[in-house]
Amino acid sequence: MIRKAVFPAAGFGTRFLPATKASPKEMLPLVDMPLIQHGVEEAKAAGMRDMIIVTGRGKNAIEDHFDVSFELEAMLSKKGDSALLSSVRRVTDGADFFYVRQNLPLGLGHAVLRSMDLVGQEPFAVVLSDDVIDARVPVLKQMIRAYEKYSAGAVLAIQRVPKEAVSRYGILRGKRIANGVYDVEDMVEKPKPADAPSDLAIIGRYLLPPSIFPALMATKPGAGGEIQLTDAIRALIGTERVIGLEFQGVRYDAGTKLGFQMANIAFALKDPEIGPGLRAFLKKEKLT
Ligand code: G1P
């Protein structure tokens, strides 16, 4: 049973400035739901209950979002607006939220290490809410199936990326053991295209064993001078079985302006309320 999910959310969101000057990038909406809530809903759909959010300065809106707003609920219930009321209740239902601060910008590995006491001695998930994945079966659920089927210690979501993009990702080398499933043999964070061992990139979903924490503590700063999660997972290979899973679904890199807009358009077009209107507008104004 994987019950806990860790959400690193302490970054400055510099790519979205000035929009993120005073509000967290994790709160940028995809249609009507903040990015981080998409990740939380995915974790809930995969059976997880405890959401551990690693925050920093200026991130209070995240805590307020995942808290019950008694006044808002009372107002909506008085108005009899049951649709909006249930969308607001959904934010807090079915999960408990825990917060820990990452008060130094030392990288993704350091952010995950900050969750050590809240995670304890059990396997857990890491969700990077920048990576939005639209999937029929939630990606974390697909990963849990692989975790069980292959008795894995860790499962990484992976996707093939163009050669020129490898330097933005953790890239792995692995032995293919089934369609879309790899036994990971090595991995490297943000390699130059010439040094990349493959085109298989890690996407922001991980299932990890608690042994990642001592590995993180022993990890020296790597790419970009940061403590890299990739380096710590690499140190587990040999003692833990690390599986790479090419997931089914469409992934949007909502950490970039282009990917964020693509995700918004795709989600808006699928939205029953505004999809038809948006499609008609794009056609009328010849925007497609
Ligand atoms: C992080 C990880 C990287 C992974 C990527 C997925 O990088 O370090 O291994 O491929 O997320 O989005 P970041 O995007 O934080 O630079």
Boltz pocket constraint, residues with backbone or C-beta under 6 A from the ligand:
constraints:
  - pocket:
      binder: B
      contacts: [[A, 108], [A, 128], [A, 131], [A, 168], [A, 169], [A, 170], [A, 171], [A, 189], [A, 190], [A, 201], [A, 202], [A, 203], [A, 204], [A, 228], [A, 229], [A, 230]]
      max_distance: 6.0
